[in-house]
Amino acid sequence: MIKKTLCFSSPAYLSLGNAQLVIRLPEVENNETLPQRMKKEAERTIPIEDIGVVMLDNRRITVTSGVLEALLENNCAVITCDQKGMPVGLLLPLCGNTTQNERFRLQLDASLPLRKQLWQQTVKQKILNQERVLHANTDKNTGCMRAWANDVRSGDADNLEGRAAAYYWKNLFAGHPGFVRDRDGAPPNHLLNYGYAILRAVIARSLVGSGLLPTLGIHHHNRYNAYCLADDVMEPYRPYVDQLVIDIIRRNEDISVLTKELKMQLLIIPMLDVVVNGKRSPLMIAAQQTTASLVKCFSGEIRRVSYPEM
């Protein structure tokens, strides 16, 4: 079943009732000009089991501990935002799989050659997906990117990921003079940042559901990063966010400010169509297939991760 992505950008009171998320809006309840019938109708309920991601994008949101417990029991990712509306926190369950200890040990015992092979597959598919996005949206020659993808060696010893990224970002947003991909850079960097934060939460949720440690990466190993594995696995999925950002830019004349409307357009990321192993499914389902295949790679059952192909 496709899980819902909920975003709360206005003051709200979130509580639990009969295994349902109960949503009440203080601005409606405290409005004395509205009849009681309308106030009652403004209260909404959503089954907890139907929710996959919750975005808390307002500093006046109240969440009961019962809601958080129920969401985490159902492997829901809860994202908190700062005063600028950018994601800054991610809450995930401590135990997301019945054989979690066994899978932790498989992940911890993964050999260096295996991790390098997995990173080779990750980089190759990322470059191929970037090539498809660049080819579909520009008139630039992308033959070099296909060549780089085919030349990726174990562990990406030649850093072809970096070479491909430099070419990709130089040409993808040519309509934005001087664009440089930088977290704190000029638009559309803010759209990419927001989209990647949603994607990261989806991937981290899938990793926990598959019984893996999101912290222990196959390549990323920053000591201050709690989601190294999520950052590894999300790499081939990033071009889907890039394509969505391109589509948003084409539909909107002004993207200088990350408005509520633009955020709503980015919140469809978990539902984007993705092809894995020749089968089309929503990105959230595809992420689960990817992380499940990664577990099998760690256990030696298979040799390839099921990454998306654009």
N, C-alpha and C positions, 0 to 999 in steps of 0.2 A: 504494500500500500504506500502511496506517495504521502509523505508527511507534510504538514503545513509549516510555512514560515510566517511567524507573526512579528510585526514591528509596532512598538508602542512609542509614538513620538509626541504624545500629549499626556498630561497628568492622568494617572489611572490607578485604581486599586485592584490588585490581583489576589484573589483568594481561591480556596479549594472547597468544592461542594459536590459530593456524590461522584467522585473521580472526574470531575469537570473543572476546567479553569473558568472561574467566574470573574467577569470583567465589568467593573463599575467605573463610571466617569464622574469624578467630583464636580467638574464644571457643569455637568447636567444636573446632578443631584442637588447642588446648591443654588440652582437657578430657580428663584421663587416665582418667576413668571410662567414657568412650564407646569402643565397639569400633571398629577401623579401618574396618570396612565402613560404619558410620554416618558416620564422618568423611569417607570418600570420597564418599558419596552427598550430603553437604552441599555439595560443590563443584558449582557450576552454570556453564553456559556459555550465552551468548546471542549470536547473530550480530550483529556490529557494524552491518551494513546495516539491521537491524530497529529500531535505536534512534534516537529523535528528540530526547529530552530526558533528561538525567541530573542528578539533584539529589543533591548531596553534603551531607548534613545530620548530620555527626558529625566531630569533630575528630581522631578516630583512624582515618581512612580513608587508606589508602595507594594511590596511583594511579601506575602506571608511565608514563613518557613515551611508550612505544609505544601505550598505550591512548589517551592524549590525541591523539596523531597520527592514529590510526585513526578516532576519533570525529569529529575536525575534518575529515578527508578526506571523511567521509560527511555533512557539514553537520549535525552534532549540536550542540545547545546544552548546555553544561555549566554548571550553576548551583552556586555555593558558598554556604554559610550561615555565619552567625556563631555565637557561643556560645549565643545565645538561640534559635537555630534559624530565624532569619529570613534570607532571601536577601540577599546583599551583593555577589556577583560573578557575572559572566556571561562565558563564554569562547565565542567564535565563530571560524570560519575566516576567514583574511585574503582568500582567494579562493574564492568560492562559485559563480561563473558564468563560462562560457567567453568571453563578450563583456563582461566586467566593466568594462573601461576605457571602452568605448563607452557603456555605460549610466551610468557615473559622469559622463561629459561631458554626457549628456542631462539628468541630474538637476541638475548644476551650472549648466547653461545655462537651466533652466526660468525663464520670465519671472515677474515679480511678479503680473500678472493671472492667469496659470495657477495659481500657488500659492494665490492667494486663492479661485479657483473650486474648487480641490480641497478647501480647508479649509471652504468653504461646504457642499459635499457631505458632508464628514466630520461637521460639527456637526449638520446636518439629520438624518442617519441616526442619530447618537447620541441625539438628543432623541427621535426616533420610537421607538427601541428602549427608551429609558428610560420613555417613556409606556406601552409595552406591559407592562413589568414592574410599574409602579405600578398600572395598571388591573387587572392580573391578581391582585395581592396586597393591594390596599386598596380602600376604598369612596370614595376621594377623586376629585374631579372632575379629569379629565385633559384636558379640552377646551383649556385654556390651553396645555398642552404641544404639542398638535397645531398650535395656532395659531402658537406660537413657531417650531416646526419649519418651517412654511410661510413664515414671515417672515424666515428667515435670509438675509441678503444676502451678497454677495461679501466674503470675508474675515471674516465675522461682525462687521461694524463696530459693531453694536449690542450685542455681547456677550450674545446670547440664550443661548449655551451656559451662561454663568454664572447667568443668571436661571432657566433650566430646572433647573440643578443645585441651586440653593438650594431650589426648590420640591420637587424630587425627594427630596433627602436629609431635608428637614424632615418628609416624610410617609411615607417608605418603611419606616423602623424606628420607627414610633410606639409599638410595644410596648416599646421601650427608652427610657424617659424621659430627656430631655436629650441624646439622641444627637446628636453632631456629627461629620460626616465629617472626620477628622483622622488623619494618619499615626500620631501618637502618642496618639490618643484611646482612649476606653474601648471594650470589645467592643460590636459585632462588627468594629471597625476592624482588629483583628489578622487576622481571617479574610479581609477584603477585601484587606489588604496582601499576604498570602501568595498569594492567588489572582491578584491583578494582577501579581505578580512572575513567576508561571508564565506568564501570558498574554503579558507583555512579552517573555519569552524565546522563546516560540513565534513571535511576530510578528517579532522581530529575526532569528530563524533564517530565516524566510521571505523577509525583505528581502535578506539576504545571498545566499540561494539564487536570488533574482531579479536579482542583480547590482547592488543598490542600496547606498548608504551609509546605515547606520542612524543616523549622527550628524547628517546634514544634513536637517533637518525642513522641512516645508512651512509650519508655523506655530510650533511650539516652537523656541526658539533660545537656550536657556540655555547660556552659554559653558562651564559645568561639566558639562553633560549629554552623555554619549557616545551616547545613544540617542534623540535628538529625533524622528527620523522614526518610530521604533517607537512612541513615545508618541503621535504623531499618528495613526498607522494603527490603533492598538489602541482608540481612543476608542469607535467603534461596537460593539466587542466587549465592552466593560466590562459592559454590562447582563447579558450571559450569566453572568459571574462573580457579579454581584449576585443573580441568580435562584438560582444554585447555593448561595450563602451563605444565602439565605432558606430554601431546602429543608433545608440542614444544621441551621439553628437549629430548625426544626420537628421534626427527627428526634432532636435531642440536648437533654437537659434542661440540661446545664451546658456552656457554651462560654466560660467565664471564662478558661480556659487553653488555649493552642494545643497540644493534645496530639498524639501520633503518630497517633491514630485520626482526629482532625479533619483533619490534614494529608493522610492517605490519601484522605479524601473529596474534598479539593480537587485532588488529582493527576489527577482524571478530566477536568480542563478541556480538554486537547488532544483529547479524544474526545467532547466535547459535540456534540450535533446542532445544526447551523447551516444556515440556508437562504441561499444566494447565487444570484441570478439564477433563482429559482424551483426550485432543485435542493438537496436535502438532502445534507449530507456532514459528516464530523467537522470540528471547528473547525480542526485542524491543516491539513487539506486546503483548507478554505475560506480560511485565511490565505494559502496559496500562490496561490490564485486572485485574492485581493485584491491582493497585491503584484505579481503578473504583470500585472494590469490597470493598476496604477499606472505600470509601465514603459511601457505602451502610451500612457498619457496624456502622459507626458513626451516620447515620440517623436512625438506628434500623430496616432497611429493611431485613437484613440478619445477621447471627451471625458468619460466617466464612470468612476469607480472602482467596482469590483464589491464593494460592502459588504454585510454580512449584514443580513437583515431578519427581525425577530422576529414 
